Structure formats: C-alpha cells, structure tokens
Amino acid sequence: MGLVRLLFWIALIAAAFWLWRRLFRKNPGKPRATEVPMVRCAHCGVHVPQNKALQASGQWYCSQAHLERGRQPGGH
Ligand SMILES: [Zn+2]
C-alpha cells in the first residue's frame, strides 16, 4: 500500500513543519521596558532613567558634563 505510506509521510512532514513554525513564532509578549524611575537633571531639567543618571550631592544629572557644571557653585 504505497499510497497510505505516502499520505502518512505527508502528514508527518506537515505536522513537523507546523510544529517548527510554532516553535519559531513562539514569542511570548514584547520585551517590557524595565520600570526604572525617572529623575530630573538638576542642570538642564531633562528627565532621564535613574539607572542612566548620575548623582552628586543629592541631585541627579543627565550626563557627566552636567554633573560637573551643576556642581560648580554659581556656574552656568
Ligand atoms: Zn542635563
């Protein structure tokens, strides 16, 4: 019975293909942005994630340049 075997193989290949597609499409949810609190740069006022901000004397800064500028007394 060659036809039965042929149908069997077609079904098997189709199932394997379906399974393979399922595995590759498996993408549970989008990568969620980690919830990092936003802080405000004490120099320019821009909001930056806390893990990217720089802290100096209780103030947050968006970059090293602003940190240094912000720390200068009376400097602008
Ligand atoms: Zn800044």
N, CA, C, O and the ligand as a Tripos MOL2 file, in Angstrom:
@<TRIPOS>MOLECULE
protein
  305   303    77     0     0
PROTEIN
NO_CHARGES

@<TRIPOS>ATOM
      1 N           0.8320   -1.2050    0.0000 N.3       1 MET1
      2 CA          0.0000    0.0000    0.0000 C.3       1 MET1
      3 C           0.8670    1.2560    0.0000 C.2       1 MET1
      4 O           1.0880    1.8760    1.0400 O.2       1 MET1
      5 N           1.3450    1.6120   -1.1660 N.am      2 GLY2
      6 CA          2.2320    2.7650   -1.2680 C.3       2 GLY2
      7 C           1.5510    4.0720   -0.9520 C.2       2 GLY2
      8 O           2.1650    4.9780   -0.3890 O.2       2 GLY2
      9 N           0.2710    4.1790   -1.3140 N.am      3 LEU3
     10 CA         -0.4510    5.4430   -1.1200 C.3       3 LEU3
     11 C          -0.6090    5.7880    0.3550 C.2       3 LEU3
     12 O          -0.4770    6.9470    0.7480 O.2       3 LEU3
     13 N          -0.8890    4.7880    1.1560 N.am      4 VAL4
     14 CA         -1.0690    5.0160    2.6070 C.3       4 VAL4
     15 C           0.2310    5.5250    3.2220 C.2       4 VAL4
     16 O           0.2460    6.4420    4.0440 O.2       4 VAL4
     17 N           1.3260    4.8860    2.7870 N.am      5 ARG5
     18 CA          2.6230    5.3210    3.3070 C.3       5 ARG5
     19 C           2.9260    6.7580    2.8800 C.2       5 ARG5
     20 O           3.4440    7.5620    3.6540 O.2       5 ARG5
     21 N           2.5890    7.0520    1.6320 N.am      6 LEU6
     22 CA          2.8250    8.4020    1.1310 C.3       6 LEU6
     23 C           2.0330    9.4300    1.9320 C.2       6 LEU6
     24 O           2.5540   10.4700    2.3340 O.2       6 LEU6
     25 N           0.7530    9.1080    2.1530 N.am      7 LEU7
     26 CA         -0.0950   10.0160    2.9360 C.3       7 LEU7
     27 C           0.4400   10.1670    4.3650 C.2       7 LEU7
     28 O           0.4140   11.2500    4.9490 O.2       7 LEU7
     29 N           0.9190    9.0560    4.8990 N.am      8 PHE8
     30 CA          1.4810    9.0800    6.2490 C.3       8 PHE8
     31 C           2.6710   10.0430    6.3130 C.2       8 PHE8
     32 O           2.7880   10.8500    7.2350 O.2       8 PHE8
     33 N           3.5360    9.9390    5.3260 N.am      9 TRP9
     34 CA          4.7130   10.8080    5.3140 C.3       9 TRP9
     35 C           4.3460   12.2710    5.0880 C.2       9 TRP9
     36 O           4.9440   13.1740    5.6720 O.2       9 TRP9
     37 N           3.3690   12.4830    4.2450 N.am     10 ILE10
     38 CA          2.9240   13.8720    4.0230 C.3      10 ILE10
     39 C           2.3750   14.4610    5.3210 C.2      10 ILE10
     40 O           2.6740   15.6000    5.6810 O.2      10 ILE10
     41 N           1.5730   13.6670    6.0080 N.am     11 ALA11
     42 CA          1.0070   14.1310    7.2850 C.3      11 ALA11
     43 C           2.1120   14.4000    8.2950 C.2      11 ALA11
     44 O           2.0720   15.3810    9.0370 O.2      11 ALA11
     45 N           3.1040   13.5060    8.3110 N.am     12 LEU12
     46 CA          4.2040   13.6500    9.2600 C.3      12 LEU12
     47 C           5.0020   14.9180    8.9680 C.2      12 LEU12
     48 O           5.3470   15.6730    9.8770 O.2      12 LEU12
     49 N           5.2880   15.1360    7.6930 N.am     13 ILE13
     50 CA          6.0560   16.3210    7.3120 C.3      13 ILE13
     51 C           5.2650   17.5990    7.6020 C.2      13 ILE13
     52 O           5.8190   18.5920    8.0740 O.2      13 ILE13
     53 N           3.9690   17.5560    7.3130 N.am     14 ALA14
     54 CA          3.1170   18.7130    7.5870 C.3      14 ALA14
     55 C           3.0910   19.0220    9.0800 C.2      14 ALA14
     56 O           3.1580   20.1800    9.4920 O.2      14 ALA14
     57 N           2.9920   17.9720    9.8740 N.am     15 ALA15
     58 CA          2.9670   18.1550   11.3250 C.3      15 ALA15
     59 C           4.2990   18.7230   11.8120 C.2      15 ALA15
     60 O           4.3390   19.6200   12.6540 O.2      15 ALA15
     61 N           5.3820   18.1850   11.2680 N.am     16 ALA16
     62 CA          6.7060   18.6690   11.6600 C.3      16 ALA16
     63 C           6.8830   20.1300   11.2640 C.2      16 ALA16
     64 O           7.4350   20.9310   12.0190 O.2      16 ALA16
     65 N           6.4090   20.4600   10.0790 N.am     17 PHE17
     66 CA          6.5050   21.8290    9.5880 C.3      17 PHE17
     67 C           5.6850   22.7680   10.4650 C.2      17 PHE17
     68 O           6.1360   23.8610   10.8060 O.2      17 PHE17
     69 N           4.4720   22.3340   10.8290 N.am     18 TRP18
     70 CA          3.5970   23.1450   11.6770 C.3      18 TRP18
     71 C           4.2430   23.3680   13.0440 C.2      18 TRP18
     72 O           4.2120   24.4650   13.6020 O.2      18 TRP18
     73 N           4.8300   22.2840   13.5600 N.am     19 LEU19
     74 CA          5.4750   22.3650   14.8670 C.3      19 LEU19
     75 C           6.6740   23.3130   14.8100 C.2      19 LEU19
     76 O           6.8970   24.1200   15.7130 O.2      19 LEU19
     77 N           7.4290   23.1900   13.7310 N.am     20 TRP20
     78 CA          8.6130   24.0310   13.5470 C.3      20 TRP20
     79 C           8.2260   25.5110   13.4790 C.2      20 TRP20
     80 O           8.8750   26.3750   14.0690 O.2      20 TRP20
     81 N           7.1520   25.7680   12.7430 N.am     21 ARG21
     82 CA          6.6780   27.1530   12.6480 C.3      21 ARG21
     83 C           6.2110   27.6730   13.9890 C.2      21 ARG21
     84 O           6.4440   28.8270   14.3510 O.2      21 ARG21
     85 N           5.5460   26.7900   14.7170 N.am     22 ARG22
     86 CA          5.0600   27.1680   16.0450 C.3      22 ARG22
     87 C           6.2160   27.5390   16.9460 C.2      22 ARG22
     88 O           6.1510   28.5300   17.6730 O.2      22 ARG22
     89 N           7.2670   26.7510   16.9020 N.am     23 LEU23
     90 CA          8.4230   26.9980   17.7560 C.3      23 LEU23
     91 C           9.0860   28.3190   17.4100 C.2      23 LEU23
     92 O           9.5150   29.0710   18.2860 O.2      23 LEU23
     93 N           9.1590   28.5870   16.1030 N.am     24 PHE24
     94 CA          9.8280   29.8070   15.6860 C.3      24 PHE24
     95 C           8.9850   31.0490   15.9220 C.2      24 PHE24
     96 O           9.5060   32.1490   16.1030 O.2      24 PHE24
     97 N           7.6700   30.8510   15.9170 N.am     25 ARG25
     98 CA          6.8030   32.0030   16.1470 C.3      25 ARG25
     99 C           6.5890   32.2550   17.6230 C.2      25 ARG25
    100 O           5.9860   33.2520   18.0220 O.2      25 ARG25
    101 N           7.0940   31.3330   18.4260 N.am     26 LYS26
    102 CA          6.9090   31.4680   19.8660 C.3      26 LYS26
    103 C           7.6280   32.7280   20.3490 C.2      26 LYS26
    104 O           8.8540   32.7700   20.4520 O.2      26 LYS26
    105 N           6.8570   33.7080   20.6270 N.am     27 ASN27
    106 CA          7.4200   34.9930   21.0430 C.3      27 ASN27
    107 C           6.5000   35.5880   22.0980 C.2      27 ASN27
    108 O           5.6920   36.4700   21.8050 O.2      27 ASN27
    109 N           6.6260   35.1070   23.3110 N.am     28 PRO28
    110 CA          5.6360   35.4950   24.3200 C.3      28 PRO28
    111 C           5.7830   36.9560   24.7470 C.2      28 PRO28
    112 O           6.6910   37.3250   25.4920 O.2      28 PRO28
    113 N           4.8670   37.7590   24.2520 N.am     29 GLY29
    114 CA          4.8470   39.1620   24.6500 C.3      29 GLY29
    115 C           6.0130   39.9580   24.0990 C.2      29 GLY29
    116 O           6.9870   39.4040   23.5890 O.2      29 GLY29
    117 N           5.8910   41.2570   24.2110 N.am     30 LYS30
    118 CA          7.0020   42.1010   23.8040 C.3      30 LYS30
    119 C           7.9310   42.3090   25.0000 C.2      30 LYS30
    120 O           7.5050   42.2240   26.1520 O.2      30 LYS30
    121 N           9.1650   42.5720   24.7210 N.am     31 PRO31
    122 CA         10.0760   42.8370   25.8350 C.3      31 PRO31
    123 C           9.6780   44.1180   26.5670 C.2      31 PRO31
    124 O           9.7560   45.2180   26.0200 O.2      31 PRO31
    125 N           9.2670   43.9510   27.7680 N.am     32 ARG32
    126 CA          8.7990   45.1000   28.5410 C.3      32 ARG32
    127 C           9.9700   45.9310   29.0180 C.2      32 ARG32
    128 O          10.9910   45.4140   29.4710 O.2      32 ARG32
    129 N           9.7960   47.2070   28.9050 N.am     33 ALA33
    130 CA         10.8240   48.1120   29.4130 C.3      33 ALA33
    131 C          10.8550   47.9890   30.9280 C.2      33 ALA33
    132 O           9.8270   48.0810   31.6000 O.2      33 ALA33
    133 N          12.0220   47.7860   31.4350 N.am     34 THR34
    134 CA         12.1440   47.6610   32.8810 C.3      34 THR34
    135 C          11.7480   48.9780   33.5300 C.2      34 THR34
    136 O          12.1480   50.0600   33.1000 O.2      34 THR34
    137 N          10.9640   48.8470   34.5560 N.am     35 GLU35
    138 CA         10.4200   50.0520   35.1740 C.3      35 GLU35
    139 C          11.4680   50.7170   36.0450 C.2      35 GLU35
    140 O          11.6940   50.3500   37.1980 O.2      35 GLU35
    141 N          12.0920   51.7050   35.4420 N.am     36 VAL36
    142 CA         13.1040   52.4730   36.1420 C.3      36 VAL36
    143 C          12.5220   53.8510   36.4380 C.2      36 VAL36
    144 O          11.9540   54.4840   35.5480 O.2      36 VAL36
    145 N          12.6540   54.3140   37.6470 N.am     37 PRO37
    146 CA         12.1260   55.6530   37.9500 C.3      37 PRO37
    147 C          12.8940   56.7320   37.1930 C.2      37 PRO37
    148 O          14.1090   56.6550   37.0120 O.2      37 PRO37
    149 N          12.1460   57.7310   36.7610 N.am     38 MET38
    150 CA         12.7550   58.8330   36.0280 C.3      38 MET38
    151 C          13.1870   59.9170   37.0140 C.2      38 MET38
    152 O          12.5020   60.2330   37.9860 O.2      38 MET38
    153 N          14.3480   60.4590   36.7090 N.am     39 VAL39
    154 CA         14.8270   61.5620   37.5430 C.3      39 VAL39
    155 C          15.1040   62.7690   36.6460 C.2      39 VAL39
    156 O          15.2980   62.6410   35.4370 O.2      39 VAL39
    157 N          15.1170   63.9200   37.2650 N.am     40 ARG40
    158 CA         15.2640   65.1530   36.5140 C.3      40 ARG40
    159 C          16.6820   65.6710   36.6840 C.2      40 ARG40
    160 O          17.2200   65.7350   37.7890 O.2      40 ARG40
    161 N          17.2710   66.0400   35.5490 N.am     41 CYS41
    162 CA         18.6070   66.6250   35.5880 C.3      41 CYS41
    163 C          18.5220   67.9820   36.2730 C.2      41 CYS41
    164 O          17.7340   68.8440   35.8850 O.2      41 CYS41
    165 N          19.3530   68.1550   37.3030 N.am     42 ALA42
    166 CA         19.3150   69.4020   38.0710 C.3      42 ALA42
    167 C          19.8840   70.5660   37.2710 C.2      42 ALA42
    168 O          19.7230   71.7250   37.6540 O.2      42 ALA42
    169 N          20.5450   70.2600   36.1710 N.am     43 HIS43
    170 CA         21.1480   71.3390   35.3750 C.3      43 HIS43
    171 C          20.2540   71.7660   34.2140 C.2      43 HIS43
    172 O          19.9490   72.9500   34.0660 O.2      43 HIS43
    173 N          19.8360   70.8090   33.3930 N.am     44 CYS44
    174 CA         19.0470   71.1760   32.2090 C.3      44 CYS44
    175 C          17.5790   70.7930   32.3330 C.2      44 CYS44
    176 O          16.7630   71.2010   31.5060 O.2      44 CYS44
    177 N          17.2340   70.0190   33.3500 N.am     45 GLY45
    178 CA         15.8410   69.7130   33.5900 C.3      45 GLY45
    179 C          15.2780   68.5650   32.7680 C.2      45 GLY45
    180 O          14.0790   68.2940   32.8330 O.2      45 GLY45
    181 N          16.1090   67.8950   32.0050 N.am     46 VAL46
    182 CA         15.6370   66.7800   31.1960 C.3      46 VAL46
    183 C          15.4260   65.5550   32.0910 C.2      46 VAL46
    184 O          16.1410   65.3500   33.0710 O.2      46 VAL46
    185 N          14.4350   64.7570   31.7280 N.am     47 HIS47
    186 CA         14.1620   63.5560   32.5130 C.3      47 HIS47
    187 C          14.9210   62.3720   31.9420 C.2      47 HIS47
    188 O          14.8580   62.0940   30.7450 O.2      47 HIS47
    189 N          15.6250   61.6930   32.7980 N.am     48 VAL48
    190 CA         16.4150   60.5350   32.3880 C.3      48 VAL48
    191 C          16.1320   59.3710   33.3290 C.2      48 VAL48
    192 O          15.8210   59.5820   34.5020 O.2      48 VAL48
    193 N          16.2380   58.1300   32.8170 N.am     49 PRO49
    194 CA         16.0720   56.9820   33.7170 C.3      49 PRO49
    195 C          17.1440   57.0070   34.8060 C.2      49 PRO49
    196 O          18.2980   57.3680   34.5740 O.2      49 PRO49
    197 N          16.7150   56.6120   35.9910 N.am     50 GLN50
    198 CA         17.6220   56.7130   37.1280 C.3      50 GLN50
    199 C          18.8970   55.8990   36.9310 C.2      50 GLN50
    200 O          19.9630   56.2740   37.4190 O.2      50 GLN50
    201 N          18.7780   54.7670   36.2030 N.am     51 ASN51
    202 CA         19.9690   53.9410   36.0160 C.3      51 ASN51
    203 C          20.9550   54.5460   35.0200 C.2      51 ASN51
    204 O          22.0830   54.0700   34.8960 O.2      51 ASN51
    205 N          20.5330   55.5960   34.3100 N.am     52 LYS52
    206 CA         21.4430   56.2790   33.3870 C.3      52 LYS52
    207 C          21.8530   57.6470   33.9100 C.2      52 LYS52
    208 O          22.7200   58.3120   33.3430 O.2      52 LYS52
    209 N          21.2240   58.0500   34.9870 N.am     53 ALA53
    210 CA         21.5270   59.3610   35.5440 C.3      53 ALA53
    211 C          22.7200   59.2650   36.4870 C.2      53 ALA53
    212 O          23.0780   58.1910   36.9680 O.2      53 ALA53
    213 N          23.3080   60.4030   36.7280 N.am     54 LEU54
    214 CA         24.4480   60.4740   37.6340 C.3      54 LEU54
    215 C          24.0340   61.2970   38.8480 C.2      54 LEU54
    216 O          23.3740   62.3290   38.7270 O.2      54 LEU54
    217 N          24.4340   60.8200   40.0050 N.am     55 GLN55
    218 CA         24.0370   61.5010   41.2230 C.3      55 GLN55
    219 C          25.2320   62.1600   41.8740 C.2      55 GLN55
    220 O          26.3200   61.5900   41.9450 O.2      55 GLN55
    221 N          25.0100   63.3630   42.3430 N.am     56 ALA56
    222 CA         26.0420   64.0800   43.0850 C.3      56 ALA56
    223 C          25.3600   64.9850   44.0910 C.2      56 ALA56
    224 O          24.5070   65.8010   43.7430 O.2      56 ALA56
    225 N          25.7440   64.8270   45.3210 N.am     57 SER57
    226 CA         25.2220   65.6270   46.4460 C.3      57 SER57
    227 C          23.6960   65.7550   46.4020 C.2      57 SER57
    228 O          23.1450   66.8540   46.4700 O.2      57 SER57
    229 N          23.0370   64.6080   46.2860 N.am     58 GLY58
    230 CA         21.5780   64.5780   46.3520 C.3      58 GLY58
    231 C          20.8710   65.0460   45.0910 C.2      58 GLY58
    232 O          19.6410   65.0530   45.0550 O.2      58 GLY58
    233 N          21.5980   65.4340   44.0650 N.am     59 GLN59
    234 CA         20.9980   65.8840   42.8170 C.3      59 GLN59
    235 C          21.2910   64.8670   41.7200 C.2      59 GLN59
    236 O          22.2850   64.1430   41.7640 O.2      59 GLN59
    237 N          20.3980   64.8360   40.7410 N.am     60 TRP60
    238 CA         20.5920   63.9400   39.6050 C.3      60 TRP60
    239 C          20.9570   64.7440   38.3710 C.2      60 TRP60
    240 O          20.4900   65.8640   38.1640 O.2      60 TRP60
    241 N          21.8030   64.1380   37.5660 N.am     61 TYR61
    242 CA         22.2390   64.8060   36.3390 C.3      61 TYR61
    243 C          22.1680   63.8290   35.1720 C.2      61 TYR61
    244 O          22.3180   62.6200   35.3440 O.2      61 TYR61
    245 N          21.9360   64.3770   33.9790 N.am     62 CYS62
    246 CA         21.7620   63.5260   32.8050 C.3      62 CYS62
    247 C          23.1030   63.0620   32.2470 C.2      62 CYS62
    248 O          23.1680   62.0280   31.5810 O.2      62 CYS62
    249 N          24.1430   63.7900   32.5010 N.am     63 SER63
    250 CA         25.4460   63.4340   31.9460 C.3      63 SER63
    251 C          26.5610   63.9330   32.8650 C.2      63 SER63
    252 O          26.3460   64.7350   33.7740 O.2      63 SER63
    253 N          27.7380   63.4300   32.5920 N.am     64 GLN64
    254 CA         28.9000   63.8190   33.3820 C.3      64 GLN64
    255 C          29.1580   65.3230   33.2550 C.2      64 GLN64
    256 O          29.5210   65.9820   34.2290 O.2      64 GLN64
    257 N          28.9700   65.8550   32.0540 N.am     65 ALA65
    258 CA         29.1940   67.2900   31.8150 C.3      65 ALA65
    259 C          28.2610   68.1280   32.6790 C.2      65 ALA65
    260 O          28.6760   69.1110   33.2940 O.2      65 ALA65
    261 N          26.9920   67.7230   32.7140 N.am     66 HIS66
    262 CA         26.0370   68.4820   33.5150 C.3      66 HIS66
    263 C          26.2820   68.2980   34.9980 C.2      66 HIS66
    264 O          26.0380   69.2020   35.7970 O.2      66 HIS66
    265 N          26.7630   67.1280   35.3580 N.am     67 LEU67
    266 CA         27.1110   66.8920   36.7530 C.3      67 LEU67
    267 C          28.1940   67.8650   37.1820 C.2      67 LEU67
    268 O          28.1100   68.4850   38.2420 O.2      67 LEU67
    269 N          29.2090   67.9890   36.3470 N.am     68 GLU68
    270 CA         30.3170   68.8810   36.6930 C.3      68 GLU68
    271 C          29.8700   70.3370   36.6730 C.2      68 GLU68
    272 O          30.2640   71.1300   37.5280 O.2      68 GLU68
    273 N          29.0450   70.6800   35.6900 N.am     69 ARG69
    274 CA         28.5300   72.0550   35.6460 C.3      69 ARG69
    275 C          27.6290   72.3460   36.8300 C.2      69 ARG69
    276 O          27.6890   73.4200   37.4280 O.2      69 ARG69
    277 N          26.7860   71.3650   37.1610 N.am     70 GLY70
    278 CA         25.8490   71.5790   38.2510 C.3      70 GLY70
    279 C          26.5240   71.7030   39.6040 C.2      70 GLY70
    280 O          26.0220   72.3640   40.5130 O.2      70 GLY70
    281 N          27.6500   71.0660   39.7130 N.am     71 ARG71
    282 CA         28.3480   71.1070   40.9880 C.3      71 ARG71
    283 C          29.1170   72.4000   41.1790 C.2      71 ARG71
    284 O          29.4190   72.7890   42.3070 O.2      71 ARG71
    285 N          29.4300   73.0550   40.0940 N.am     72 GLN72
    286 CA         30.1730   74.3150   40.2100 C.3      72 GLN72
    287 C          29.2950   75.3540   40.8860 C.2      72 GLN72
    288 O          28.1750   75.6030   40.4380 O.2      72 GLN72
    289 N          29.7840   75.9600   41.9510 N.am     73 PRO73
    290 CA         28.9620   76.9590   42.6500 C.3      73 PRO73
    291 C          28.7890   78.2230   41.8190 C.2      73 PRO73
    292 O          29.7570   78.8920   41.4570 O.2      73 PRO73
    293 N          27.5410   78.5270   41.5320 N.am     74 GLY74
    294 CA         27.2470   79.7410   40.7770 C.3      74 GLY74
    295 C          27.5720   79.6560   39.3110 C.2      74 GLY74
    296 O          27.4100   80.6430   38.5920 O.2      74 GLY74
    297 N          28.0270   78.5150   38.8400 N.am     75 GLY75
    298 CA         28.3810   78.3990   37.4330 C.3      75 GLY75
    299 C          27.1740   78.1480   36.5680 C.2      75 GLY75
    300 O          26.2260   77.4910   36.9980 O.2      75 GLY75
    301 N          27.1920   78.6560   35.3650 N.am     76 HIS76
    302 CA         26.0780   78.3960   34.4850 C.3      76 HIS76
    303 C          26.5860   78.0710   33.0980 C.2      76 HIS76
    304 O          25.7910   77.8170   32.1930 O.2      76 HIS76
    305 ZN         21.3310   67.7300   31.8940 Zn       77 ZN77
@<TRIPOS>BOND
     1     1     2 1
     2     2     3 1
     3     3     4 2
     4     3     5 am
     5     5     6 1
     6     6     7 1
     7     7     8 2
     8     7     9 am
     9     9    10 1
    10    10    11 1
    11    11    12 2
    12    11    13 am
    13    13    14 1
    14    14    15 1
    15    15    16 2
    16    15    17 am
    17    17    18 1
    18    18    19 1
    19    19    20 2
    20    19    21 am
    21    21    22 1
    22    22    23 1
    23    23    24 2
    24    23    25 am
    25    25    26 1
    26    26    27 1
    27    27    28 2
    28    27    29 am
    29    29    30 1
    30    30    31 1
    31    31    32 2
    32    31    33 am
    33    33    34 1
    34    34    35 1
    35    35    36 2
    36    35    37 am
    37    37    38 1
    38    38    39 1
    39    39    40 2
    40    39    41 am
    41    41    42 1
    42    42    43 1
    43    43    44 2
    44    43    45 am
    45    45    46 1
    46    46    47 1
    47    47    48 2
    48    47    49 am
    49    49    50 1
    50    50    51 1
    51    51    52 2
    52    51    53 am
    53    53    54 1
    54    54    55 1
    55    55    56 2
    56    55    57 am
    57    57    58 1
    58    58    59 1
    59    59    60 2
    60    59    61 am
    61    61    62 1
    62    62    63 1
    63    63    64 2
    64    63    65 am
    65    65    66 1
    66    66    67 1
    67    67    68 2
    68    67    69 am
    69    69    70 1
    70    70    71 1
    71    71    72 2
    72    71    73 am
    73    73    74 1
    74    74    75 1
    75    75    76 2
    76    75    77 am
    77    77    78 1
    78    78    79 1
    79    79    80 2
    80    79    81 am
    81    81    82 1
    82    82    83 1
    83    83    84 2
    84    83    85 am
    85    85    86 1
    86    86    87 1
    87    87    88 2
    88    87    89 am
    89    89    90 1
    90    90    91 1
    91    91    92 2
    92    91    93 am
    93    93    94 1
    94    94    95 1
    95    95    96 2
    96    95    97 am
    97    97    98 1
    98    98    99 1
    99    99   100 2
   100    99   101 am
   101   101   102 1
   102   102   103 1
   103   103   104 2
   104   103   105 am
   105   105   106 1
   106   106   107 1
   107   107   108 2
   108   107   109 am
   109   109   110 1
   110   110   111 1
   111   111   112 2
   112   111   113 am
   113   113   114 1
   114   114   115 1
   115   115   116 2
   116   115   117 am
   117   117   118 1
   118   118   119 1
   119   119   120 2
   120   119   121 am
   121   121   122 1
   122   122   123 1
   123   123   124 2
   124   123   125 am
   125   125   126 1
   126   126   127 1
   127   127   128 2
   128   127   129 am
   129   129   130 1
   130   130   131 1
   131   131   132 2
   132   131   133 am
   133   133   134 1
   134   134   135 1
   135   135   136 2
   136   135   137 am
   137   137   138 1
   138   138   139 1
   139   139   140 2
   140   139   141 am
   141   141   142 1
   142   142   143 1
   143   143   144 2
   144   143   145 am
   145   145   146 1
   146   146   147 1
   147   147   148 2
   148   147   149 am
   149   149   150 1
   150   150   151 1
   151   151   152 2
   152   151   153 am
   153   153   154 1
   154   154   155 1
   155   155   156 2
   156   155   157 am
   157   157   158 1
   158   158   159 1
   159   159   160 2
   160   159   161 am
   161   161   162 1
   162   162   163 1
   163   163   164 2
   164   163   165 am
   165   165   166 1
   166   166   167 1
   167   167   168 2
   168   167   169 am
   169   169   170 1
   170   170   171 1
   171   171   172 2
   172   171   173 am
   173   173   174 1
   174   174   175 1
   175   175   176 2
   176   175   177 am
   177   177   178 1
   178   178   179 1
   179   179   180 2
   180   179   181 am
   181   181   182 1
   182   182   183 1
   183   183   184 2
   184   183   185 am
   185   185   186 1
   186   186   187 1
   187   187   188 2
   188   187   189 am
   189   189   190 1
   190   190   191 1
   191   191   192 2
   192   191   193 am
   193   193   194 1
   194   194   195 1
   195   195   196 2
   196   195   197 am
   197   197   198 1
   198   198   199 1
   199   199   200 2
   200   199   201 am
   201   201   202 1
   202   202   203 1
   203   203   204 2
   204   203   205 am
   205   205   206 1
   206   206   207 1
   207   207   208 2
   208   207   209 am
   209   209   210 1
   210   210   211 1
   211   211   212 2
   212   211   213 am
   213   213   214 1
   214   214   215 1
   215   215   216 2
   216   215   217 am
   217   217   218 1
   218   218   219 1
   219   219   220 2
   220   219   221 am
   221   221   222 1
   222   222   223 1
   223   223   224 2
   224   223   225 am
   225   225   226 1
   226   226   227 1
   227   227   228 2
   228   227   229 am
   229   229   230 1
   230   230   231 1
   231   231   232 2
   232   231   233 am
   233   233   234 1
   234   234   235 1
   235   235   236 2
   236   235   237 am
   237   237   238 1
   238   238   239 1
   239   239   240 2
   240   239   241 am
   241   241   242 1
   242   242   243 1
   243   243   244 2
   244   243   245 am
   245   245   246 1
   246   246   247 1
   247   247   248 2
   248   247   249 am
   249   249   250 1
   250   250   251 1
   251   251   252 2
   252   251   253 am
   253   253   254 1
   254   254   255 1
   255   255   256 2
   256   255   257 am
   257   257   258 1
   258   258   259 1
   259   259   260 2
   260   259   261 am
   261   261   262 1
   262   262   263 1
   263   263   264 2
   264   263   265 am
   265   265   266 1
   266   266   267 1
   267   267   268 2
   268   267   269 am
   269   269   270 1
   270   270   271 1
   271   271   272 2
   272   271   273 am
   273   273   274 1
   274   274   275 1
   275   275   276 2
   276   275   277 am
   277   277   278 1
   278   278   279 1
   279   279   280 2
   280   279   281 am
   281   281   282 1
   282   282   283 1
   283   283   284 2
   284   283   285 am
   285   285   286 1
   286   286   287 1
   287   287   288 2
   288   287   289 am
   289   289   290 1
   290   290   291 1
   291   291   292 2
   292   291   293 am
   293   293   294 1
   294   294   295 1
   295   295   296 2
   296   295   297 am
   297   297   298 1
   298   298   299 1
   299   299   300 2
   300   299   301 am
   301   301   302 1
   302   302   303 1
   303   303   304 2
@<TRIPOS>SUBSTRUCTURE
     1 MET1         2 RESIDUE 1 A MET
     2 GLY2         6 RESIDUE 1 A GLY
     3 LEU3        10 RESIDUE 1 A LEU
     4 VAL4        14 RESIDUE 1 A VAL
     5 ARG5        18 RESIDUE 1 A ARG
     6 LEU6        22 RESIDUE 1 A LEU
     7 LEU7        26 RESIDUE 1 A LEU
     8 PHE8        30 RESIDUE 1 A PHE
     9 TRP9        34 RESIDUE 1 A TRP
    10 ILE10       38 RESIDUE 1 A ILE
    11 ALA11       42 RESIDUE 1 A ALA
    12 LEU12       46 RESIDUE 1 A LEU
    13 ILE13       50 RESIDUE 1 A ILE
    14 ALA14       54 RESIDUE 1 A ALA
    15 ALA15       58 RESIDUE 1 A ALA
    16 ALA16       62 RESIDUE 1 A ALA
    17 PHE17       66 RESIDUE 1 A PHE
    18 TRP18       70 RESIDUE 1 A TRP
    19 LEU19       74 RESIDUE 1 A LEU
    20 TRP20       78 RESIDUE 1 A TRP
    21 ARG21       82 RESIDUE 1 A ARG
    22 ARG22       86 RESIDUE 1 A ARG
    23 LEU23       90 RESIDUE 1 A LEU
    24 PHE24       94 RESIDUE 1 A PHE
    25 ARG25       98 RESIDUE 1 A ARG
    26 LYS26      102 RESIDUE 1 A LYS
    27 ASN27      106 RESIDUE 1 A ASN
    28 PRO28      110 RESIDUE 1 A PRO
    29 GLY29      114 RESIDUE 1 A GLY
    30 LYS30      118 RESIDUE 1 A LYS
    31 PRO31      122 RESIDUE 1 A PRO
    32 ARG32      126 RESIDUE 1 A ARG
    33 ALA33      130 RESIDUE 1 A ALA
    34 THR34      134 RESIDUE 1 A THR
    35 GLU35      138 RESIDUE 1 A GLU
    36 VAL36      142 RESIDUE 1 A VAL
    37 PRO37      146 RESIDUE 1 A PRO
    38 MET38      150 RESIDUE 1 A MET
    39 VAL39      154 RESIDUE 1 A VAL
    40 ARG40      158 RESIDUE 1 A ARG
    41 CYS41      162 RESIDUE 1 A CYS
    42 ALA42      166 RESIDUE 1 A ALA
    43 HIS43      170 RESIDUE 1 A HIS
    44 CYS44      174 RESIDUE 1 A CYS
    45 GLY45      178 RESIDUE 1 A GLY
    46 VAL46      182 RESIDUE 1 A VAL
    47 HIS47      186 RESIDUE 1 A HIS
    48 VAL48      190 RESIDUE 1 A VAL
    49 PRO49      194 RESIDUE 1 A PRO
    50 GLN50      198 RESIDUE 1 A GLN
    51 ASN51      202 RESIDUE 1 A ASN
    52 LYS52      206 RESIDUE 1 A LYS
    53 ALA53      210 RESIDUE 1 A ALA
    54 LEU54      214 RESIDUE 1 A LEU
    55 GLN55      218 RESIDUE 1 A GLN
    56 ALA56      222 RESIDUE 1 A ALA
    57 SER57      226 RESIDUE 1 A SER
    58 GLY58      230 RESIDUE 1 A GLY
    59 GLN59      234 RESIDUE 1 A GLN
    60 TRP60      238 RESIDUE 1 A TRP
    61 TYR61      242 RESIDUE 1 A TYR
    62 CYS62      246 RESIDUE 1 A CYS
    63 SER63      250 RESIDUE 1 A SER
    64 GLN64      254 RESIDUE 1 A GLN
    65 ALA65      258 RESIDUE 1 A ALA
    66 HIS66      262 RESIDUE 1 A HIS
    67 LEU67      266 RESIDUE 1 A LEU
    68 GLU68      270 RESIDUE 1 A GLU
    69 ARG69      274 RESIDUE 1 A ARG
    70 GLY70      278 RESIDUE 1 A GLY
    71 ARG71      282 RESIDUE 1 A ARG
    72 GLN72      286 RESIDUE 1 A GLN
    73 PRO73      290 RESIDUE 1 A PRO
    74 GLY74      294 RESIDUE 1 A GLY
    75 GLY75      298 RESIDUE 1 A GLY
    76 HIS76      302 RESIDUE 1 A HIS
    77 ZN77       305 GROUP 0 **** ****
